[in-house]
Amino acid sequence: MSADAVALLDKIRSKKARVCVVGLGYVGVPLAVASAQAGFGVMGVDVEKEKVSMINNGVCYVEDAYSERHLPELVRAGSISATENLSEGASSANIVIVCVPTPLDAEGEPDLSFLKSVARNLSKNLSGFKLVIVESTSFPGTTTDIFQPLLERSGKKPDRDFALVYSPERIDYGNAKFGVRNIPKVVGGINDESTRLGAEFYKSILDAPVVTVGSPSVAEATKMLENIFRYVNIALVNELAVLHETLGVDFVEAINAAATKPFGFMPHYPGPGVGGHCIPKDPFYLVYKAKQAGFPLRLVSASKAVNKMMPVHTIERLALALKAVNKSLPNTTVVVWGLAYKGEVKDTRRSPSLELLKLLKQSRAKIRVFDPYVPCVTVGGKEYESNSSEIESVRDADALIIATAHNAFRSFDLSKIRSLMRSNPILFDTRNLRTRSESEEVGFTYLATGRP
Ligand SMILES: NC(=O)c1ccc[n+]([C@@H]2O[C@H](COP(=O)([O-])OP(=O)(O)OC[C@H]3O[C@@H](n4cnc5c(N)ncnc54)[C@H](O)[C@@H]3O)[C@@H](O)[C@H]2O)c1
């Protein structure tokens, strides 16, 4: 190791290293908090003035229980501060962690503009020897072929001026059991020195194993694999769910039975689509890279077709059930419970519920929504305000769709809800939270994804 790298290793071990987190979002805030809690001085950088001001006032705006609990005291103690100015944050830091967005552009292709802009600006602020860590999700080759050349633009060189690592973020938004500190971390550096420094840093802030891999590209490929695994497996159960609805077989019961196999099977569950910030987006980073390499990813394309079909399938099935009781979607009141993309969170990014609302509107249904966590959403220029309660939302409605697995929806009084709705009401449980017998017992026509 170079003398500079050894000095940085010592600073990490003694917690004297200063950390700069670039991008204070769902990923950056918990990481800043974990670093400060471990004893490092942290400065966060964000281009959004409001976020910077909230951090400096000790206000946690990300839905993360760990950050909500610790951020205020760490800001008060002077361990975390924030700035809009990258130079201010990065120049005095020994470790810079990049957590900026990597969205898809209008064509559905990777938009690396945020990452590139940070790399360009960082290259002007590489005074002293720094460890630069990229956490933003991207395809293999991003760190070495795109980020590193931009970092070197102002004449800075690896070994002499910086160490560079890719470490994918695995945080599972809303997961009460696994947070930033207890999820194992994968680290791949551009050289041994970088990997060692990166691993030492994460070991010092986490209570979880740190796994080193041979290069940033392997670490990037790891992230792609993890999220494509989810996307493809969700598509698999979605497709099989639709088949078994037709076959008259309870596929959810089959998944639960298969899950008793102690090896070689991991249950995934069908639903009204795939939502959230990562799973519907990340696979298309590798799709792009694969296309460039002349190797189209057929499984991801097929999965996209299946997953995108699920909201359409849901509404088509609802329309058929309405027809069976002499009703039709136009002028029928349909209530959608759940706007968030998954249970117990308020995040509506790419939520399947938004697609359901779009399709219901196209079908000229009268729509009401309720979500205990989400006050309102805007879809296609129309604002949907959440009713004040489950009860208020269903009065005189014809159909109720459970679109999100919020815990409250597992235990509501079915007979009370049924009594407030019109004749021949339909309960469409896309998340399989309630049973056929309890629903039919109180007079609902029961539909559930994956169940006949
Ligand atoms: N949200 C998750 O659960 C999750 C999980 C794993 C990985 N990721 C990945 O982590 C990265 C960040 O995701 P996120 O959810 O935290 O995004 P986010 O949108 O919540 O936060 C990103 C932040 O970066 C800021 N930003 C944009 N450009 C900037 C710049 N030039 N300088 C400083 N700040 C800038 C934005 O204002 C925003 O506050 C993405 O690549 C994402 O795919 C996210």
The ligand as an ORCA input file, in Angstrom:
! r2SCAN-3c Opt
* xyz 0 1
  N     -34.112      3.651     -2.889
  C     -33.637      2.429     -2.718
  O     -34.243      1.649     -1.992
  C     -32.346      2.003     -3.391
  C     -31.822      0.753     -3.057
  C     -30.644      0.346     -3.639
  C     -30.007      1.165     -4.563
  N     -30.541      2.375     -4.907
  C     -29.788      3.191     -5.871
  O     -29.129      4.232     -5.154
  C     -29.082      5.438     -5.929
  C     -29.768      6.563     -5.190
  O     -31.105      6.200     -4.963
  P     -32.060      6.974     -3.953
  O     -33.256      6.127     -3.793
  O     -31.297      7.397     -2.743
  O     -32.420      8.242     -4.828
  P     -33.093      9.592     -4.309
  O     -33.699     10.224     -5.493
  O     -33.911      9.322     -3.093
  O     -31.846     10.452     -3.820
  C     -30.835     10.908     -4.663
  C     -30.438     12.295     -4.202
  O     -29.363     12.754     -5.016
  C     -29.522     14.146     -5.207
  N     -28.711     14.579     -6.322
  C     -28.979     14.504     -7.653
  N     -27.941     15.006     -8.359
  C     -27.013     15.392     -7.465
  C     -25.724     15.984     -7.571
  N     -25.184     16.259     -8.767
  N     -25.065     16.284     -6.451
  C     -25.604     16.024     -5.239
  N     -26.814     15.455     -5.067
  C     -27.492     15.141     -6.178
  C     -31.013     14.313     -5.383
  O     -31.421     15.642     -5.147
  C     -31.553     13.329     -4.333
  O     -31.769     13.950     -3.090
  C     -29.745      5.070     -7.261
  O     -28.759      4.647     -8.141
  C     -30.649      3.901     -6.889
  O     -30.941      3.079     -7.992
  C     -31.674      2.803     -4.326
*
